[in-house]
């Protein structure tokens, strides 16, 4: 193993401890609300200025958001975007030595006014960093307490701010603000609902923000730790960053926190990473079993998606009859062969792997890069193959026959399954997980991770003796299972009535005689 690989692994272990420390803090509290404000956009004709050596000469647009957070009587503004004065220039303003053109379509002040919030109402102000597209309207908030890393403060208000790409004219009035100079992470309101995370690298004192929302759960606003999802997936660092090594360590820190907190990553300059209009999904699956539908439920629950489990409900247009009518009534252009299937608006998607391939990028449960999406889909198709073999342990002859009518064949089939097929599949998944530093794909929670959790859970239920004996050969996979189990939204789901218990009508069935010799 190369030295960089060893250091990366050691770094991840250390940062995992830091992530756990935040996760173990009191986090029952959430903010009342967070408003996402449009604070400008920019365009470049060559995005390789941010992704060295990649996409040379390719144009790209960047978003620039501000976030207004209400916590009781307090208001926290995170970043103030591009200067409202740019709105007076419909053709935009050239910046960054000519590599960017900036536009402001709607001023920050007008958006605050629409919410009934005056700049003087803002009690706390914090910036991911002091570049102009993040502090463009900072001088409006001279009554607020400023929360800033000491290293960033010293660079911004020191003798040579231009060295770091800072322009004091945009924020100079804040020098007399009440200021809390931070030396690392900071719990803003003392209840875990908003935590500033030190993520230096892009600038000397860059910081990110973890926010716990009432419905969506934990969100990490990453500032300019990365500028778009492709850089996140590939761990690319712009050449203009203050410190490359610090940048990479901060990316690892955020990745660890995403797992520890079950959080979603919002990248300021990548509009697509911050979700779109809410969609209510309709899941159709048999109501009394986990089965293949559980892989889809876990993804929906992990993302706290708005969904209904139609066949488990009663009333008009609900229940098993409604599901069968859709399957057999001929009213759909593309009727599913069998559950599970999902309705998303006018779309109907069937097969668990196909559904997850659709949901993954929409729920933030798969990396954006095409290669990573295909890899996650490939893994899920392998899971689908494995599930057929699990099912065949108790129904090796025919689905129409009862288990008792094929018990002899089931015993013979299961001996081979446990001695050969389980090790073959789980050895493969273990290798994938270990090679990717404890995750199946990418560096944040993915639907492939959730599927590994479900496989381990199901096998433990169906074949407890075998799993107790064999689990030590799959340490990465078991560790992944354990991390998924404590992701807050997954833990809440597992403890709820929405999680159907394993039973002898599903795919994973516990027949003690199948493990006996």
Residue pairs with C-beta under 8 A, 6 or more apart in sequence:
8 252
8 437
9 437
11 249
11 252
12 252
12 255
12 256
12 437
12 438
15 249
15 252
15 253
15 255
15 256
16 256
16 260
18 253
18 256
19 253
19 256
19 257
19 259
19 260
19 261
20 260
22 185
22 195
22 197
22 210
22 257
22 260
22 261
23 257
23 260
23 261
25 187
25 192
25 195
26 191
26 192
27 192
27 193
27 212
27 218
27 488
28 191
28 192
29 189
29 191
29 192
29 193
29 212
30 193
30 212
30 213
30 214
31 69
31 70
31 71
31 193
31 194
31 211
31 212
31 213
31 214
32 70
32 71
32 72
32 214
33 69
33 70
33 214
34 67
34 68
34 69
34 70
34 211
34 213
34 219
35 67
35 68
35 69
35 70
35 115
36 65
36 66
36 67
36 274
37 65
37 66
37 67
37 68
37 81
37 108
37 111
37 112
38 63
38 64
38 65
38 105
38 106
38 111
39 64
39 65
39 66
39 79
39 80
39 81
39 82
39 104
39 108
39 136
39 137
40 64
40 81
40 82
40 86
40 102
40 103
40 104
40 105
40 133
40 136
41 61
41 62
41 63
41 64
41 102
41 103
41 104
41 105
42 61
42 62
42 64
42 82
42 95
42 100
42 101
42 102
42 103
42 133
43 59
43 60
43 61
43 62
43 92
43 100
43 101
43 103
44 50
44 59
44 60
44 62
44 99
44 100
44 101
45 57
45 59
45 99
46 56
46 57
46 58
46 59
46 99
47 55
47 58
47 59
47 60
48 54
48 55
48 56
48 57
48 58
49 96
49 99
49 238
49 239
49 240
50 227
50 228
50 231
50 236
50 238
51 230
51 231
51 234
51 236
51 238
52 236
52 237
52 238
52 239
54 230
54 234
54 236
60 228
62 227
62 228
62 269
62 270
63 268
63 269
63 270
63 271
63 274
64 81
64 82
64 133
64 134
64 268
64 269
65 79
65 81
65 268
65 274
66 77
66 78
66 79
66 80
66 81
66 108
67 77
67 78
67 79
67 209
67 211
67 221
68 75
68 76
68 77
68 78
68 112
68 115
68 117
68 122
69 75
69 76
69 77
69 78
69 194
69 211
71 188
71 189
71 193
71 194
72 189
73 123
74 123
74 124
74 189
75 117
75 121
75 122
75 123
75 124
76 122
76 123
76 124
76 125
76 126
76 188
76 194
77 122
77 124
77 125
77 126
77 141
77 144
78 126
78 127
78 128
78 209
78 221
79 127
79 128
79 134
79 135
79 223
79 268
80 108
80 125
80 127
80 134
80 135
80 136
80 137
80 138
80 140
80 141
81 104
81 108
81 133
81 134
81 136
81 137
82 102
82 104
82 132
82 133
82 136
82 137
83 104
83 132
83 136
83 137
83 170
84 104
84 107
84 108
84 109
84 136
84 137
86 92
86 93
86 102
86 103
86 104
86 136
87 104
87 105
87 106
87 107
92 101
92 102
92 103
93 101
93 102
93 103
94 100
94 101
94 102
95 101
95 102
95 132
95 133
102 133
108 137
108 140
109 119
109 137
109 140
112 118
112 119
119 140
119 141
119 143
120 143
122 141
122 143
122 144
123 144
123 145
124 144
124 145
124 146
124 147
124 188
125 138
125 141
125 144
125 145
125 146
125 147
125 174
125 177
126 146
126 147
126 148
126 188
126 196
126 207
126 209
127 134
127 135
127 138
127 148
127 171
128 134
128 206
128 207
128 208
128 209
128 221
128 222
128 223
128 224
128 268
129 152
129 202
129 203
129 205
129 206
129 207
129 223
129 224
130 152
130 155
130 156
130 161
130 164
130 166
130 171
130 203
131 165
131 166
131 203
131 224
132 165
132 166
132 167
132 170
134 223
134 224
134 268
135 170
135 171
136 170
138 170
138 171
138 173
138 174
139 170
139 171
139 172
139 173
139 174
141 174
141 177
142 173
142 174
142 176
142 177
143 177
144 177
144 178
145 177
145 178
145 179
145 180
146 174
146 177
146 178
146 179
146 180
147 179
147 180
147 182
147 186
147 188
147 196
148 156
148 179
148 180
148 181
148 182
148 205
148 207
149 181
149 182
149 183
149 184
149 198
149 200
149 204
149 205
149 206
149 207
150 181
150 182
150 183
150 205
151 200
151 204
151 205
152 203
152 204
152 205
152 206
152 207
153 179
153 181
153 205
154 204
154 205
155 161
155 163
155 164
155 166
155 203
155 204
155 205
156 164
156 166
156 168
156 171
157 168
157 175
161 167
161 168
164 203
164 204
164 242
165 203
165 240
180 186
182 196
182 198
182 207
184 198
185 195
185 196
185 197
185 198
186 195
186 196
187 194
187 195
188 194
188 195
188 196
192 212
193 211
193 212
194 209
194 210
194 211
194 212
195 209
195 210
196 207
196 208
196 209
197 207
197 208
197 209
197 210
197 220
197 253
197 254
197 257
198 205
198 207
199 206
199 207
199 208
199 222
199 223
199 225
199 250
199 253
199 254
200 206
200 242
200 243
200 246
200 250
201 225
201 237
201 241
201 242
201 243
201 244
201 245
201 246
201 247
201 248
201 249
201 250
202 223
202 224
202 225
202 238
202 241
202 242
202 247
202 250
203 224
203 242
204 242
204 243
206 223
206 224
206 225
206 242
206 250
207 223
208 220
208 221
208 222
208 223
208 225
208 250
208 254
209 220
209 221
209 223
210 218
210 219
210 220
210 221
210 257
210 261
210 263
211 218
211 219
211 220
211 221
212 218
212 219
213 219
215 304
216 264
216 304
217 262
217 263
217 264
217 304
217 488
217 489
218 261
218 262
218 263
218 264
218 488
219 263
219 264
219 265
219 266
220 254
220 257
220 258
220 261
220 263
220 264
220 265
220 266
221 266
221 268
222 254
222 265
222 266
222 267
222 268
223 268
224 268
224 269
225 247
225 250
225 251
225 254
226 232
226 236
226 251
226 267
227 238
227 267
227 269
227 270
228 267
228 269
228 270
228 273
229 267
229 270
229 272
229 273
229 367
229 368
229 369
230 236
230 368
230 369
231 237
231 238
232 251
232 265
232 267
232 367
232 443
233 367
233 368
233 369
233 372
233 442
233 443
234 369
235 248
235 251
237 244
237 247
237 248
241 247
254 265
255 443
255 444
257 263
258 264
258 265
258 443
258 444
258 445
259 439
259 444
259 445
259 483
259 487
261 488
262 302
262 445
262 487
262 488
262 489
262 490
264 303
264 364
265 273
265 364
265 444
266 273
266 274
267 273
267 274
272 368
273 364
273 368
275 364
276 362
278 306
279 305
279 306
279 344
279 345
279 362
280 306
280 307
280 308
281 300
281 305
281 306
281 307
281 308
281 342
281 343
281 344
281 359
282 307
282 308
282 310
282 342
282 343
282 344
283 293
283 296
283 297
283 300
283 307
283 308
283 309
283 310
283 340
283 342
284 310
284 311
284 323
284 326
284 336
284 339
284 340
284 341
284 342
284 343
285 291
285 292
285 293
285 296
285 297
285 309
285 311
285 323
285 339
285 340
286 293
286 311
286 320
286 339
287 309
287 311
287 312
287 319
287 320
287 500
288 500
288 503
288 505
289 500
289 503
289 505
289 506
289 507
290 297
290 454
290 458
290 500
290 502
290 506
290 507
290 508
291 340
291 506
291 507
292 339
292 340
292 352
292 384
292 387
292 507
293 339
293 340
293 352
294 454
294 500
295 352
295 356
295 380
295 383
295 447
295 450
295 451
295 454
296 340
296 342
296 352
296 355
296 356
296 359
297 309
297 493
297 498
298 447
298 450
298 451
298 453
298 454
298 490
298 493
299 305
299 356
299 359
299 360
299 363
299 365
299 447
299 450
300 307
300 359
300 363
301 489
301 490
301 493
301 498
302 363
302 365
302 445
302 447
302 450
302 487
302 489
302 490
303 359
303 363
303 364
303 365
303 489
304 489
305 359
305 363
309 498
310 317
310 318
310 319
310 322
310 323
311 318
311 319
311 320
311 322
311 323
311 339
313 319
323 339
325 331
326 332
326 335
326 336
326 341
326 348
327 335
327 336
327 337
327 338
327 339
327 341
328 335
332 348
334 348
335 348
336 348
336 350
336 351
337 350
338 350
339 350
340 350
340 351
340 352
340 355
341 348
341 349
341 350
341 351
341 355
342 348
342 349
342 350
342 355
342 358
342 359
344 358
347 358
349 355
349 358
351 384
352 380
352 384
353 377
353 380
353 381
353 383
353 384
356 365
356 376
356 377
356 380
356 447
356 451
357 373
357 376
357 377
357 380
359 365
359 447
360 366
360 373
360 376
360 446
360 447
361 368
361 373
363 447
364 444
365 445
365 446
365 447
365 450
366 372
366 373
366 376
366 441
366 442
366 446
366 447
366 448
367 373
367 376
367 441
367 442
367 444
367 446
372 441
372 442
375 441
376 440
376 441
376 442
376 446
376 447
376 448
379 429
379 432
379 440
379 441
379 448
379 451
380 447
380 448
380 451
382 425
382 428
382 429
383 451
383 455
386 421
386 425
386 455
387 507
389 417
389 421
389 425
390 417
390 458
390 459
390 462
390 507
390 508
391 507
392 413
392 417
393 410
393 413
393 414
393 417
393 462
393 509
393 514
394 403
394 410
394 414
394 509
394 511
394 514
395 401
395 403
395 406
395 410
396 406
396 409
396 410
396 412
396 413
397 405
397 406
397 409
398 406
403 410
403 509
403 511
407 513
410 511
410 514
411 513
411 514
414 514
414 515
415 517
418 463
418 466
418 515
422 459
422 463
422 466
422 470
423 470
423 473
426 455
426 470
426 474
426 477
427 473
427 474
429 440
429 452
429 455
429 474
429 477
430 473
430 474
430 475
430 476
430 477
432 440
433 439
433 440
433 452
433 476
433 477
433 480
434 476
436 442
437 443
438 476
438 479
438 480
438 483
439 445
439 446
439 449
439 480
440 446
440 448
440 449
440 451
440 452
440 480
441 448
441 449
445 484
445 487
449 480
449 484
450 484
450 490
452 477
452 480
452 481
452 484
453 480
453 481
453 484
453 485
453 490
456 467
456 477
456 478
456 481
457 481
457 502
458 502
458 507
458 508
459 466
459 467
459 508
460 467
461 502
461 508
461 510
462 502
462 508
462 509
462 510
463 510
463 514
463 515
464 510
464 515
465 515
466 515
471 478
484 490
485 491
485 494
493 499
502 508
502 509
502 510
503 509
504 510
504 511
